[in-house]
Amino acid sequence: MTIAAPGPGRRLGALPVAAGAGLALGLIAAALAAASPGDRPLLLIAAALPLAAALVTDGRRLLLVVVVMDVPMGVDRFFAYREGPAALGAVGGAVLSASAVAIACLWVLRLAGPVPVAPSADRRIVRRTMVPLALLMAIAAASVAVATDRALAVFGVLLLVHVLAVGAYVATVLRDRRDLLLAAGAMAAGVLSQGLLAVGVLAGLPAFSVGGLELRVDVDGGVERFGGTVGSPNTQAAFLALFLPVCLALAVAPAGRGLRRLGMTAFALGLVALVMTLGRGGWVSTLVGIGVFVIIANRRRWPGTTALAGPLAVMVLLVAVLGGAVATRLSADDGGAAASRIPLLEIAATMARDHPLLGVGANNEAVAAEPYRTRDVASRWDYTVHNTYALVLVETGAGGLLAFAAFLAGGIANGRRAMAEPDDPVPAVLAAGLTAGLAGVMVNMLSEPLNGRASLQGLVLVVALLTAMAAAARAGTAAP
C-alpha cells in the first residue's frame, strides 16, 4: 500500500512542539529525581523514546513498534495502586506504560506535520469502530458519578483513554503497506518473544521481575502454568489466541522470505507457549481463530496459501509431542474452577438488573459485588466475573455493552472489507489473520475478563489495523 498524496491540512508549529518536548523532558527529569528505584527504568524509557525517535531516520516507525511490542512485554508501572481491588481482578491503579509514552509522541508528530483531509469514505470506515469506542469511554466517564469507588472508576477511564488514543492513531494514520507489514511483523515478534521465554522456562529459566518487566510462572496444584511477560496464564493464552492467526497469515503471505520465516517461527514457538499456559479457554479460542483463517484462505484461494500445510503440520507435531500435558489438563479435576464461573455470572446478572443505565461504575465490579456475594460463592471464588461482555454490562450498563458490541462488529465488518483487496494479496491475507484472531478472542471473552491494559490494547490494536486496511482498500491506495 502507498500513502495517497497529502491533501490540504493543518500544521502545529515547531515552536509549541519543541516547548512541549522540553517541558515533558523536564517533568521526567524531576520525576526521576523523586522516583523510587523500581519506577526509574520506565521513566528512563519515557525519556529515551522521544530522543530515539528524533535521532533515527524514521522515528515514527520505531514508536509504532514500541506500541505493538508493549502488548506482550507489559512494561507497566501503577500509581496510587490498590492491592485489594487488584487481587479481585480490577485495574488497581493508574497505568503508565512504554506504549503510553510512544503513542503520545506519535500524536505530537502527527499534529506537528501536515494533517491531510481524509476522504468521506475513509472517515465513514474509521467511524465504524472508533465512534463506538469513544462512546464506551464517554459512558465509562459518566459512570464515575455512580461508582462505588470513584478512584477505581477513574483508573478504568484513563485506561480507555489510552487505548482510544492507540486505536484512533492506527485507524486514521496507517495506510502505507510498509507500516501495516511492520505492525504485523511486530505482532509476530511479540509472539516469538513469549515462545522463546516459554522454551527458556522449560530449560530452567526462573521467573524474574526487572524494571516493570515480569516473567510470570504460576503454580496451580503443583503444575507450572506459563504467564510470560503478558500477565496471568489465562491472559497469556488470550493474547496468543489473538495474535497467533496473524503469525499464521505472515507465514503464508507473499510478503518476503524474512517475514514468512518470522511468521512460521513465531507460530511454532507461540504454540509451545500456548500449551504451557494450560489455559483451556485460550486453547479453544486459538483453534477457532486458526479454523476461521483456514476456511477463509480455502475459500479465497490466495496465491501462496497452499503453504498452510507447513505450519499446520508443525501444529499437529507439537500437539503430538505435548499431548500429555493437554490430555491431563482436559481430563484432570480442576478444583471447581470452571463450575465456579457460573455463580459469578449469576451475581453479574443480578447487578446488571439493579444498575441498568450506567452500571456500577467503570472498573468497579470487583468492589461493588461485595453485597451480592453470599458465603458459599465467596468461599469458592471471590473474583471479577469471568466474562468480558458481562463485565462491560455490569460496569457501564446496557449502553456500554452496545457500544462495545458495535466496536467489535465494526472490526469484523472492516476485516471483511479489507479481505476483498483486489490488487495485492498481502494485506488481504493479513486482514484474514487479524479477523480470525479477533473472532477467536471474541470467543475467549465468554470465559475471561479481558480488562487489563495489555488485553485491551491488543484487542483495540487488531480492530484499528483492520480499520486502517479497510480504509486503504476503499480509498484505492493499495498497490503491489
C-alpha positions, 0 to 999 in steps of 0.5 A, spaced: 500 500 500 502 507 498 500 513 502 495 517 497 498 524 496 497 529 502 491 533 501 490 540 504 491 540 512 493 543 518 500 544 521 502 545 529 508 549 529 515 547 531 515 552 536 509 549 541 512 542 539 519 543 541 516 547 548 512 541 549 518 536 548 522 540 553 517 541 558 515 533 558 523 532 558 523 536 564 517 533 568 521 526 567 527 529 569 524 531 576 520 525 576 526 521 576 529 525 581 523 523 586 522 516 583 523 510 587 528 505 584 523 500 581 519 506 577 526 509 574 527 504 568 520 506 565 521 513 566 528 512 563 524 509 557 519 515 557 525 519 556 529 515 551 523 514 546 522 521 544 530 522 543 530 515 539 525 517 535 528 524 533 535 521 532 533 515 527 531 516 520 524 514 521 522 515 528 515 514 527 516 507 525 520 505 531 514 508 536 509 504 532 513 498 534 514 500 541 506 500 541 505 493 538 511 490 542 508 493 549 502 488 548 506 482 550 512 485 554 507 489 559 512 494 561 507 497 566 508 501 572 501 503 577 500 509 581 496 510 587 495 502 586 490 498 590 492 491 592 485 489 594 481 491 588 487 488 584 487 481 587 479 481 585 481 482 578 480 490 577 485 495 574 488 497 581 491 503 579 493 508 574 497 505 568 503 508 565 506 504 560 512 504 554 506 504 549 503 510 553 509 514 552 510 512 544 503 513 542 503 520 545 509 522 541 506 519 535 500 524 536 505 530 537 508 528 530 502 527 527 499 534 529 506 537 528 506 535 520 501 536 515 494 533 517 491 531 510 483 531 509 481 524 509 476 522 504 468 521 506 469 514 505 475 513 509 472 517 515 465 513 514 470 506 515 474 509 521 467 511 524 465 504 524 469 502 530 472 508 533 465 512 534 463 506 538 469 506 542 469 513 544 462 512 546 464 506 551 469 511 554 464 517 554 459 512 558 465 509 562 466 517 564 459 518 566 459 512 570 464 515 575 458 519 578 455 512 580 461 508 582 462 505 588 469 507 588 470 513 584 478 512 584 477 505 581 472 508 576 477 513 574 483 508 573 478 504 568 477 511 564 484 513 563 485 506 561 480 507 555 483 513 554 489 510 552 487 505 548 482 510 544 488 514 543 492 507 540 486 505 536 484 512 533 492 513 531 492 506 527 485 507 524 486 514 521 494 514 520 496 507 517 495 506 510 502 505 507 503 497 506 510 498 509 507 500 516 501 495 516 507 489 514 511 492 520 505 492 525 504 485 523 511 483 523 511 486 530 505 482 532 509 476 530 515 478 534 511 479 540 509 472 539 516 469 538 518 473 544 513 469 549 515 462 545 522 463 546 521 465 554 516 459 554 522 454 551 527 458 556 522 456 562 522 449 560 530 449 560 530 452 567 529 459 566 526 462 573 521 467 573 524 474 574 521 481 575 526 487 572 524 494 571 516 493 570 518 487 566 515 480 569 516 473 567 510 470 570 510 462 572 504 460 576 503 454 580 496 451 580 496 444 584 503 443 583 503 444 575 507 450 572 502 454 568 506 459 563 504 467 564 510 470 560 511 477 560 503 478 558 500 477 565 496 471 568 496 464 564 489 465 562 491 472 559 497 469 556 493 464 552 488 470 550 493 474 547 496 468 543 489 466 541 489 473 538 495 474 535 497 467 533 492 467 526 496 473 524 503 469 525 499 464 521 497 469 515 505 472 515 507 465 514 503 464 508 503 471 505 507 473 499 510 478 503 518 476 503 522 470 505 524 474 512 517 475 514 514 468 512 520 465 516 518 470 522 511 468 521 512 460 521 517 461 527 513 465 531 507 460 530 511 454 532 514 457 538 507 461 540 504 454 540 509 451 545 507 457 549 500 456 548 500 449 551 504 451 557 499 456 559 494 450 560 489 455 559 483 451 556 479 457 554 485 460 550 486 453 547 479 453 544 479 460 542 486 459 538 483 453 534 477 457 532 481 463 530 486 458 526 479 454 523 476 461 521 483 463 517 483 456 514 476 456 511 477 463 509 484 462 505 480 455 502 475 459 500 479 465 497 484 461 494 490 466 495 496 465 491 501 462 496 496 459 501 497 452 499 503 453 504 498 452 510 500 445 510 507 447 513 505 450 519 499 446 520 503 440 520 508 443 525 501 444 529 499 437 529 507 435 531 507 439 537 500 437 539 503 430 538 509 431 542 505 435 548 499 431 548 500 429 555 500 435 558 493 437 554 490 430 555 491 431 563 489 438 563 482 436 559 481 430 563 484 432 570 479 435 576 480 442 576 478 444 583 471 447 581 474 452 577 470 452 571 463 450 575 465 456 579 464 461 573 457 460 573 455 463 580 459 469 578 455 470 572 449 469 576 451 475 581 453 479 574 446 478 572 443 480 578 447 487 578 446 488 571 438 488 573 439 493 579 444 498 575 441 498 568 443 505 565 450 506 567 452 500 571 456 500 577 461 504 575 467 503 570 472 498 573 468 497 579 465 490 579 470 487 583 468 492 589 461 493 588 459 485 588 461 485 595 453 485 597 451 480 592 456 475 594 453 470 599 458 465 603 458 459 599 460 463 592 465 467 596 468 461 599 469 458 592 471 464 588 471 471 590 473 474 583 471 479 577 466 475 573 469 471 568 466 474 562 468 480 558 461 482 555 458 481 562 463 485 565 462 491 560 454 490 562 455 490 569 460 496 569 457 501 564 450 498 563 446 496 557 449 502 553 456 500 554 455 493 552 452 496 545 457 500 544 462 495 545 458 490 541 458 495 535 466 496 536 467 489 535 462 488 529 465 494 526 472 490 526 469 484 523 465 488 518 472 492 516 476 485 516 471 483 511 472 489 507 479 489 507 479 481 505 476 483 498 483 487 496 483 486 489 490 488 487 495 485 492 494 479 496 498 481 502 494 485 506 488 481 504 491 475 507 493 479 513 486 482 514 484 474 514 489 473 520 487 479 524 479 477 523 480 470 525 484 472 531 479 477 533 473 472 532 477 467 536 478 472 542 471 474 541 470 467 543 475 467 549 471 473 552 465 468 554 470 465 559 475 471 561 475 478 563 479 481 558 480 488 562 487 489 563 491 494 559 495 489 555 488 485 553 485 491 551 490 494 547 491 488 543 484 487 542 483 495 540 490 494 536 487 488 531 480 492 530 484 499 528 489 495 523 483 492 520 480 499 520 486 502 517 486 496 511 479 497 510 480 504 509 486 503 504 482 498 500 476 503 499 480 509 498 484 505 492 491 506 495 493 499 495 498 497 490 503 491 489 
